Amino acid sequence: MNKKILYAIFDDEEILLESVKELRSKEIEIQEVYSPFPIHGLDHALGFKETRMAITAFIYGCLGLTFGGLLLYYIMISGIGKSWPMNIGGKPNFTFYQNIPSFVPILFECTVLFAGHLMSLTYLFRNKLYPGASTKSPDPRTTDDKFLMELVVQGSDLEVKQLLKSTGASEINEKEIEDE
């Protein structure tokens, strides 16, 4: 059997979303969707499971909180703090737990700093968007104003093309795949 990749191009994200729902109801597998911006509900319509990025954000936040606590302990309590004690607002500097109320803003900022920056790096590397990465988009118009749906079809693609046209595709291109 020969396989073909169909590239259906849409002009509007709502039409694309309805087309995805229609194709999925007919059990036609959609390989990928390229869009210039996120489309609300598209991941659910494509049947993707929920991402685990929230778990990594929590881990990165805990890492930042730990780093901030260790940094404050070293600077204010032990190490430098023993040589030059810092009496800020009349608070004692003998133990860490006595100073926690004054350390809360710094601990919070370290948590947010680590979570924000490490989540950004995780997102970029997870999606292979690091510096020097090449684009995988089959049509450069998907970065401006067009939406592209990629489908792999085995055998006759006539009925899939008709379905795509009826659901609002403005353009359909195809590419042959060599069998392995």
Helices and strands as residue ranges (DSSP letters): E 3-10, H 13-25, E 30-34, H 42-46, H 53-72, I 73-77, H 80-83, H 96-126, G 140-143, E 147-154, H 158-167, E 171-177
